[in-house]
């Protein structure tokens, strides 16, 4: 645990917390003193995350549980159980999301619906069911994407889902302010996570895609998951106590330069 302990004594829930940015955030939030509940969709992803965490240095408690990020009953149960055991939630990082690519003329409706189920329905339902258990002084962070600001060929449906999440952040920030809860977004650029292997790309194409993305980043490299986690930590902590409704770009200059 760090000397600062910026989340010491807080209860943090992270959706999509079993790999990539979510798993790095679970580790970092725990290092900063939070009791973390991280969710994953499948039993296999939950087990893999538990094994990865077990191999690392000891931290504050991290629970990894199976919960479908787009399922209303699952989310309602997740927040009810957390509140019953710990009295409420102080930090909520809505990180769960998927990437599916395809040009608008070719993308099938099932893929569009899948994107919206996870990327938009999920955060909406999480905000709905967490509203009464978020404690005063709490913070919600949603994961958007640079795609919501860029016209990337083949990313139309994904970008639309993330643009909708950006809009949801503004509304939630306005509605939750009376509860004493801040709501913000982090907008990651291309990040070194397993997501590239989950888009249906042939394995041999993945290095080419990463090289193409890297060429668009002024800093000349992908982000590490921990770098994105540090941005989420900033917004989650009292370091960002006068910030709400904002989207923090963490993209190596991709959208600004």
C-alpha positions, 0 to 999 in steps of 0.5 A, a space after each residue: 500500500 502506498 504512503 498516501 492511501 488515497 482510498 484508505 477505508 473506502 469501498 470500491 466496485 469495478 465492473 470489468 475488473 478481471 483484465 486489462 485496465 480494470 484489473 490494473 485498477 483493482 490492484 492500484 485501488 487496493 494499494 491505495 487502501 480500498 476494499 475492492 470488489 471487481 466483477 467479470 462476466 465469466 467464471 474463467 475470467 474471474 478465476 484468471 484474475 484471482 490467480 493473477 492477484 494471488 501472485 502479486 504483493 499483498 494489498 487491501 482485500 480484493 474480491 473478484 466476483 462473477 456478474 454480467 455487466 449488462 444484466 439488471 438483476 445481476 447489477 441490482 444484486 451486486 450493489 445490494 450485497 455490497 451495501 449489506 456487507 459494507 454499508 455502501 459504495 464510495 468508488 464506482 469504476 464502470 470499466 466493463 466494455 467490449 470492442 467490435 469493429 465493422 463499417 456501417 454498411 456491413 456491421 450486422 445488427 446483432 453486433 450493434 446490439 451486443 455493443 450497446 448491451 455491454 457498453 451503454 446498457 451496462 453503465 446505465 443500469 449500474 448508475 441506476 442500481 448504485 444510486 441509493 448505495 453511493 455514499 456522500 463524498 463518493 465518486 463514479 468514473 466511467 470508461 469512455 474512449 478516444 473513439 467517441 471524438 474521432 471518425 475512425 473507419 470501422 469503429 462507428 457502432 463502438 464509437 457511438 456507444 462510447 459517445 453515449 456514455 460521455 453524454 450519460 456522464 454529464 447527466 449523471 453528474 447533474 443528477 448525483 450532485 445533490 447526493 454529494 457524488 461526483 461523476 467523471 469519465 476517463 477516455 483512454 487511447 490505445 492501451 496494451 491490453 488483451 482487447 486486441 485479441 478479442 475483436 475477431 482479428 486473425 492473430 497475425 494481424 494484431 501486430 499490424 493493428 497495434 503498429 498502425 495505432 501507435 503511429 497515430 499517438 504523438 508519444 509513440 507508444 500504447 498506454 500501459 493499463 496501470 497508466 490508465 488506472 492512475 487516471 481513474 484513481 485521480 478522479 476517484 480520489 479526493 485529489 479530484 474533489 472539485 471535478 465533476 461532469 468531465 472527461 479526462 483524456 489519457 491518450 498520449 496526445 492522440 486527440 489534442 496534437 
